[in-house]
Amino acid sequence: MKGDIPMAELNLNEMRMIRREKLEKLVEKGKNPFIVEEFDYTHYSTEVHEKFEELEDETVSVAGRIMSRRGHGKVNFIDLQDSEGTVQLFISEKNLGKEEYEDLGLLDIGDIVGITGEVFKTNAGEVSIRVKELLLMSKSLQILPEKFHGLKDQDLRYRQRYVDLIVNPEVKETFILRTRIIQAMRRYLDDLGFLEVETPILSTIAGGANARPFTTHHNALDVDMYMRIANELYLKRLIVGGFEKVYEIGKMFRNEGMSPRHNPEFTNMELYQAYVDYEHIMKLTEDMIEFIAKETLGTTVVTYKEREIDFKTPWARIDMTDAVKKYTGLDFHEVETDEEARELAKSLGNERLEIDKNMRRGEVIAEVFDELCEDYMVQPTFVTGHPVEISPLSKKNPDDPRITNRFEAFANGWEIANAYSELNDPIDQRERFEDQASQKDAGDEEAHPMDEDFLNAIEVGLPPTGGLGIGLDRVIILLTGQESIRDILFFPTMRPMED
């Protein structure tokens, strides 16, 4: 109460002001919580519950945040939440002392306290701690969302993840699982003898993928730089230098659209192995994802929006041109010219297809597949036979030079991995870079730039190499069953709020 006004009738600003007034009173009493630097706790809340028989009547110390409070007269009950769970505190004037008990009125939901007391069960059978000492260590000056309604505004949950984690503690489980998935991936690769490395995030050339980069400026060198869109070209330089198995897990940055599966910065894993081809990498990919699912979920089967997806090996395989024929009826196998390919695609009359007058045969096939076939790749599937026009860093197939030895892995209709037998012919690579440069000059902002130093590196000699890139965020979405990439990122990119 403030005067005779019920708390429920106060607006947020008035409630915040009351909290500041309580802080002032605490400071006047010599109990400024913000000068406390440490608290030596002995147990987590979960331990108090799980080890009750061992801890009954024993003295323990726990620390955490006040999440609810109820009581009357000379007895109060507080629910204390720590990083592991919640435990009930029983606080009485008799055990705490009159002066300290009176100061309970200066506590609020959200305050952080450390307590020491004896473990017992209430008459209702609830494991609790009978508090003997209480130390306020941080005063919450903001108002947490009301207990029973929680933080439901999705936009606000993403913007204030710290509040989301407090009032929706089940959210923590998703992020704990995310960490375990990445740890399992590292463990799998480390056990195969791969070396985890780090490559530059800033570069003067945004290479390794077809994507639009973020730009910045280095003042000391007075040069424009790009945040990496991929780490491929640096990792392959390490293969040239003599490392045979390398991988990197880190952030990539692409200045493109946003969707439930796209965030401007995302986590990627790329690996390269000398003396193997894309078939070897295909086996590694399916084995690794199966291993991760078993290690973190205990099963290879996940349910995503009522769909059962089974990551058990072996995964299905299909050629891209065969997939187009199977799902659209268009047969590009016998189509030789770019004009014939464009006309065949237009014959569908499908508005989803954007067939530009300058599109080449391979680009048309890729457009039809991307728009009309990907959704059918629900179960884990390797799509092979990518046209050379859309694969500037892949080896050509010796039996059909129109395609490359490349695969993309799909699940739930989403691309989750991209891999190929790496192009190590510097003459062919230069020609493909020049082709990409002409595409860029024609207005394609995502075309691959020329990279003379990388060409120099493979002129030194790149052994036959298999490479793989996995969009970890998409894999994590599927394994955790979340709706959006924003649900598996602590702090997703958001438009700034207007004043």
Secondary structure, DSSP 8 states (H G I E B T S, - for coil): -BTTB-GGGS-HHHHHHHHHHHHHHHHHTT--GGG---------HHHHHHTHHHHBT-EEEEEEEEEEEEEETTEEEEEEE-SS-EEEEEEEHHHH-HHHHHGGGG--TT-EEEEEEEEEE-TT--EEEEEEEEEEEE---S----TTT----HHHHHHTHHHHHHH-TTHHHHHHHHHHHHHHHHHHHHHTT-EE----SEESS--SSS----EEEETTTTEEEEE-S--HHHHHHHHHTT-SEEEEEEEEE--S--BTTB-SEEEEEEEEEET--HHHHHHHHHHHHHHHHHHHHSSSEEEETTEEEE--SS-EEEEHHHHHHHHH----TT--SHHHHHHHHHTT--TT----TT--HHHHHHHHHHHHTGGG--S-EEEE--BGGG-TTB-EETTEEEEESEEEEEETTEEEEEEEEB---HHHHHHHHHHHHHHHHTT-TTS----HHHHHHHHHH--SEEEEEEEHHHHHHHHHT-SSGGGG-SS--------
